[in-house]
Structure formats: structure tokens, C-alpha cells
Amino acid sequence: MPAEPVSPPVVIEDDTSGRTARRIVTVLAIAAVLPALYQKGWHKFYDLKIYMSAMNWWAAGNPLYDYAQPDLLQGELYFTYPPLGALLLSPFALLPLDATITIFTVLTVLAVVVTTRWLVDPVIARHHLPRVFTLAVAVLLVLAVESTRETITFGQINMLLVVLILADLLLAVPRNGRWAGVGVGLATALKLYPGIFIVYLLASRQWRAAAVASATAAGATLLAAAVLPLESWRYWTHELWATDRVGRTDYTGNQSLFGLIHRLTVPQEPDRLLWLALVAVVAGYGLWRAARAARAGDALTGLTLTGLVGALISPITWPHHIYWFVPAVVVLVDAALGARPGSRRRWLWLLAAGVTVVIVYGVVTFQNWGTALVRTDTVAGFLEHNVYVLLGLALLAALPVRSRPIQSDTLHETPTTR
């Protein structure tokens, strides 16, 4: 019998090289957009220059909190950090300004890389995403958002505070570590608004961490008072309460509930009782949700909700304060990937993540500044000048608490790559 014809072997093409090329192109394309974004909102390290000028003024024998920097749009701007912040900043005044700018920029970028890895690694592990590519894209996207751009180009210290808070609430606190609470306490002593995370620890009944955070904040503040008694007395009895020292509260850059109300009432002052009532409602609801998330094992959602509460209820919240949209997007993407493929829930979470990502790339930076009072007496004007406030309120209500245990948020499993 004649031999049966032999079929040619089936060749399975390996598209590894093509996939790698597409990933490289994606990373390079995102990186190529960064210079244009930074150029649009280039603030020439304005805040850092104020800090260094204040340090030089103080070193010359003048009262620290008398320093004032004239500003075309907001009047006089003062040094507003607590005395511990002054102790931290004063050594940098001994360096050339360019060296200080370089140090602040490099440290901020490193902080972005580290904190983004903390946030994204667990998602990579749970959903078996390509690790290097996902991390690279995530870091570039975080560098592109307005809060990061404003932190870098103004020369702010916000990412230092974020490192302290995330290290504490994602690593030390869930593991009941010996140092749990120290990071939040130090951040609070440096810039006050992280104190909302001490309230979060109390609300979520993490008593030991709350006590350590409170003791750390008090101890660091008392240490600064021992070194700087006159400055500490003046700050805590007077300067802390003078909100006019940091600029106009009706300014579009003030993306807080107080800023929203003031923009509705200009040129009159806002109703303080109305603001306090809104603060009570927002803080109560937001911290209730945050505490529920913490008790469900979702530490990331808990701290994200708390950060959003802090941004909303503070009298002054500049865009560089609102880092908390970044972990909110991580939570939304993780919830979407964890939902059933093709389900309505998956598409809703992906849509919410996409809308948040689009918004946080530029609200204040892309405004036409001008010197006139901001008016929000039209629907379009109201949305345009208050979009971060409205987004924060929406996320406070809608951010999902992931119901399954999120152990790898704190354990940092080694992710599977492909």
C-alpha cells in the first residue's frame, strides 16, 4: 500500500518579540507626553523658593512667621509649615538653590516609584499581569497626573508625607508591627492634614496604632517646641488659624468644600456654619466607609477614602495635596479585573477608573488664571472650577470596598509575569 502523505508540521509562531515591541512603544509614547504636560504647568519651583527665602530670612535673625512673599494673584504668601517643618527645611538653605531643587525633584521621583510599586504590585500578583511593563506604565501615569506635576514643579514635600502614610498603613499597621503609627504621626507633625489618618485609625478601632501615631505627633511637636519655643508658641496660638496666610480661598486651586462654597459667594465671605455642617456630614460618612473597608481587610480602600475626606474638609486643598486619586484608580482597576469578564460591574468600574484618570491630568493647571474673582454662577463654570471636589465626593460614595480578603495588599507577593 502506498504510504499516506505526511502532513507538514504545525508551526506555532511565538509573538514574544512582537509583544515586547508593542510594550516598549507604549511606554515610550506615554513618556513622550510628559514634557508637554510639565511645560504647561511649569511653576519654576515657586513654593520651594519661598521656603528657602524664609529660611534665609530666619537665619538672618528675623521672626520666621513674619516672612512674606508678594504674589500677583493671591497677595502676600507666608511660611506656613509647623516648626518641625522649619527644622527639616533649614539645612537645605545652606546649599545652592539648584542643588536643593535637584534633591527635592529626585526624592519626589523616587517616592513616586516606590509608592506606585507598593500600590500596583499586589494587583499584578492577583491578576497575573506583566510586572515590568505594568509598573513602568503605572509610574509614568502617576508622574503625569496633576498632583505629581504640581508637587515637582512647585517644589513641595507631599510625596514624603505619602511615603510615610503608605508605609505605615499598608505595611506596618496591617502587620501589627512595632512601629505601626509612627509614619502617620511624623507626617502629622510635619504638615497637620495627615492627622485625619489618626482619626481613621481610631474609627477603625486600631487602638494601638492610633495611640502610637498620636504620641509620635505630640512627641515630635514637643521636640520642635523645645528647640524653637518662640516660633512654636506663635504658630500654635496664631498662625495655624490664619487661613489668609496661604492665599485666596476662592482661588480655583483650592479644591476643597470651603473653596467650592467661597466660589459660590464671592465677593462675600462664605457661610462658616454651612461649611462646618458639610464637613461634619462628609467626614462622618467618609470615615464610616473607611472604617468598614479596614474591618473588611481592604486597607487600601480605607486609607484612600480617608485621604479624600482630608482633602475635602480642609479649608485649603491645593492640587498637589490630592494624591489620593491615584490609589482610588488602583482600587477601581483592581475591582474591575476581579469582576466577571463582560459583566456590567466590570464595565462600570473600568468606566469610573477611566473618567478619574482623564480628570486628574489637569484641572487647575489648564485654567485661565487671571486676577479676577472666580465666578461659578453657571453650570459650566461650577463644574469647571470644582471638578476635583465633585470627583472626590463621587469617589467617597462609590469607591468599592473589595469584599474578598486583600492580603496581598500588605504581603506583597512575588507576582507572576508573562
N, C-alpha and C positions, 0 to 999 in steps of 0.2 A: 504494500500500500504506500502511496506517496505520502511523504511527511507533511504534516499540517503546517501551514505557513506560521511563522513565528511573529507575533505582534511586536512592534518596536517598544522598547521600554518607555514607560511613562516618566517624563522628567518634571519634577516639581520645582518650579522656579523659587529661589529664595529672594524675597524682596527686602532683605535686611538693609542692603545698601541704599535702596530707594527710600525706605522708611527713615533711615538716618539722615539722608539728604533733605527730606521734607522737614524733619525736625530742626535741622540746622538752619534752613531757610526761615522757618517760623521764628526761631529765637532771634536771628539777625534782623528780621523785619520789625519785631517789637522793639529791639534795641535801637533801630534806626529812627524810631518815632520820639525817643526820649529827648534828644537835643532840642527839638522843636517845642516840646511841652515845657521844658525848663526855660527856654528863651522867652516864651510868652509870659511867664511869671517870674522873671529874674529880679529878685529883691536886693541883690548885692550885699547879702549878709547884714541887713539893716539892723535887726534886733541884736545880733552879736556885737556889732559896732557900738550900739548903745550900752550894752553890758560892759564892754571893755572901757568905754569912756567913763562910765560910772565908777569902775574900779580905779581908774587913774585919778578921777576927781576925789574919791575917798582916800586914796593913798597920799594925796596932797594935803590931807588934813581937813577936808570939808565933810559935813554930815552926809552920809551915804544916801539917805532918802530925800535929800534936797536936790539931788541931780535931776535936771530936766532937759529933754531933747526936743526942740521945736519941731513940729510936724505940720506940713501944709494942710493936710486933710483932717487931722484929729487934735490939733492944738499941741499942748506940751505932753510928752511921754516921759514917765519916770521909771526908775528902777523899782520893780515890784516884787522881786523874789524875797522869801524869808531870809533871815540872817544866815541860815545854814547854806543857802544857795550862794550868798555872797562869799562865804568861806570857800566854797567849791570853785567859784569863778575867779577869785582874786589871784591865784598863781598864774593864770593864763595872761594876766595883764603884764607879766614880766617878759613875755615872749613877743616877738614881732607879730603884728596883726595877721600877716599872711600865714605864719606858722599856726596860729590859733585857728584860723579859718580851715586850714588843711586838716588839723587834728579833729575838729568838730565834724567836718564832712566825712572823713574816713571812718570815724567811730559811728556815725549815723548809718553809713552804708553797711558796715559790719553788723550793726544791730538789726538792720533790715534783713540781712541774710540769715542771721541766727534765729530771729523770731519767726521768720517765714518758714524756716525748716521745722521749727517746733510745731507750727500750725499745720503744715502740709504733710509732713512725714506720716502721721497716723492715717490720713486719708489715702495716701499712696499705698500703705500697707493693707488697709481694709479692701481696697478696690483693685489691687494689683496693677497699679499704673506704672509707666516707665519713670523711674525715680529721677535720674539726672535731667531728663527733658522737662518733667513736671516741675521740679524745683527751679530750674532755670527760667521757665515761663512765669512761675509764680513770683520769683524775686523781681523780675523785670516789671511785671504788672504792679507790684507793690511800690517799686521805685517810681512808677509813672503816676500813681494816684496823687491827688492834690495835697492830702495831709503830709505825705512824704516830701513832695516838692517844696511845700511851704516850710517844712522843718529844715530842710537842707539850705534853701536859698535865703531864709531869714537868719539861719544860724541858731536854731532852737535846740533845747535839750530833751525834747519829748521822747525820742526813741530810747534814751537812757531810762526814763521812767517806765516805758513799755517793757524793756528788758527786765527790770526789777519786778514789775507786776506779773508778767507771764511766767517768769522763772518761779515765782512764789506760788501762783495759783494753778499752774499746770504741772509743776514738778513737786515742790516741797509740801504744799498743803495736802494734795490727794494722797501722798505717801506718809503723812503724819511725821514728816521729817523734823529733826531737832530745830532747824532754822525756819520752820514754817511761820510766816507772818513778818519776818524781818524785811523782806523786799518791799512789801506794801507799806510797812512802817517808814522805811527810809524814803520811799517815793513821796509819801505824805509830808514828811518833814521838809522835803526839797521844794514841793510845789502844791501843797494843800489839796487840789482837786482829787488826787488818788485816795484821799480819805474816804471817798464813797465805797471803796473796796473793803474798808474796815467794817462799815455798816453792812455790806454784803456778807462778810464772814459771820457777823452777829445774826443776821436774818436767816442764814443757812445753818445756824447752830454749830458752827465750827469754833467753839468757845476758846480753845487753847490758842489757835492761830490768831483769833481776834485779839486776845489778851497780849500775845507777843507783838503783834502789829502795833497796838496802842502803846505798849511800853517802849517799843523801839522809836516810834514817832515822838513820844514825850521825852525819851532819853536824849535823842539827837537834838531836839529843840532846846532842852535844858543845857546840853553841852555847848550849843551855839550861844546861848544866853550867858553862860559863864565866860566865854571868850569875848562876846560882844554885848555887854549888858545894856548900854545906852541904845544901840541900834535895835536890840530885841524889844526893849520896853516901847520904843516908838512904833515899831512895826505892829506889835500885837495889840497896842492900845489905840492906834490911829490909822496907820497906812493900810492895814488889812481891810478896813471898812470903806476906804475911799475908792469906789469903782471908777471915778473920773480920772484916776491916775493912769489908766491903761488905754484911754481913747474913748471915742464916742460909742455909746451903747446902741445907737440906732444904725450904725455902720453895717453894711451888708456882710462884712467879715464876721460880725458877731452872730453866729448861728446857734443861738440859744432861745429858749422860750422868752426870756426877758428882751432879747433883741427883736424877736417877732412882734411882741406887744408894743415895744417902743416905735418900731417902724409903722405901726398902725396909728399911733397917736401923735407923731411929730407934727408940729414943733412942741407940743405939750409933753410933759414927763409921763411915763406910763403909770398905770394904777398898780401900786405895790401890793395891795391886798389881793387883787386879781392874780398877779404873778405868784404870790405865795400860795394861793388856793390851787393854781395849776401845778406848782411844784409839789405840793402835798399829794395830789392825785397821781401825777406821773411817777414820782418817787415811790409811792406806796404800791402802785400797780407793777412797776418795773422790777422793784426789788422782790415782790411776791413771786413774780415769774422766775426771776433769777434764782431765788431760794429753792423753788420747785425743781428747776433744772439741776442745781447742785445735788439735791437729795436723790434725783433720778440717776445720778452718776455722770451727768453731762456738764463737766466743769467748764468747757469752752463756751457753751451757750450761756451758762451762768455768769461768767465774767464779762462776756460780750454785752449782755443785757445791762449789766451794772455799768460798764463804760458808757453805754448810750444814755443811761439815766444821768450819769455825772455830766455829760456834755449838754443835755437838755436843761438841767436845773441850775447850772452855774450861771451867774449873771453875765459873765463874759466867756464865750467859747469861740476861739478863732479856729479856722480850718485845720491848722496844724495840731490842734487838740483832739480832733475827731479821727484818731487812728482806728476806732472800734468798728468802722465799716469793713475793714479788712478781715478780721475774724468772722464777721457776720456773713461775708461772701463764702468763706471756707465752710461754715456751718450749712449754708444753703446748698452749696455744691455737694457736700457730703450727704445731706439728706436726699438730694435728687438722685445721686448714684446709688443710694441704698434702697430707693423705691423700686417697685416692679417696673421693668422696661416697658415703655409705651403707656404707662399709667398716667392718669390725669395729675396725680400728685407729683410725679417726676417732672412733668412739663411745667407745673406751677412753680416748683422750687427753682427749676432752671430759669424760668422767666424772671422770677424775683431776683435771682443772682445776677442775671444779665442787666436788668434795669438798674440795680445798685451799682454794678461795675461802670455802666455808662455815666451815671450821675456823678460818681466820686472822682471822675477825671478832671472836672473843672467847673466850679460854680462861681466862687469868689474871684479866682484868677482871671476869668474871662469876662468879668463885669466891666462896664464903662465906669471907672471910678468917679471922676468929677469931684466937685466940692459941695454940691448942693445937698440938702437933706434928702434922704431916701424916702420915696413915697410908694406905698403898696396899696393904693386905693382902687386898683383894678385887679381882676382875677389873674391876668398875666403877670402883673408886677408882684402880686402877692406870692405866686408860685416861684417866680424867678429869684426873688430876694430871700426866700425862706425855704428853699428846697431841701437843704440839709436837715433843718428842723423837722420838716414834714416826713422826710425819709426816716429819720430817727424814730419818730412816733410810729410810723408804719412798721418798722422792724421790731419795735418794742412790743407791738401787738401780735405780729405774725411770725417772728423768728421761731423755727421749730425747736422743740426740746426732743432730742433724739431718744426714743423710748428704749432701745436696746442698750446694754452696758457699753460704754465707750472707754473701755480700759486702755486701749492703745493710745488714747489722747495723752495719757500720762506715762505709759510704759515705754513708748517709742520702740515698737517692734521693728526689726530689720525688714524692710519691705521687699516684696518680690518684684523683680524687674523683668521687663520684656522689651 
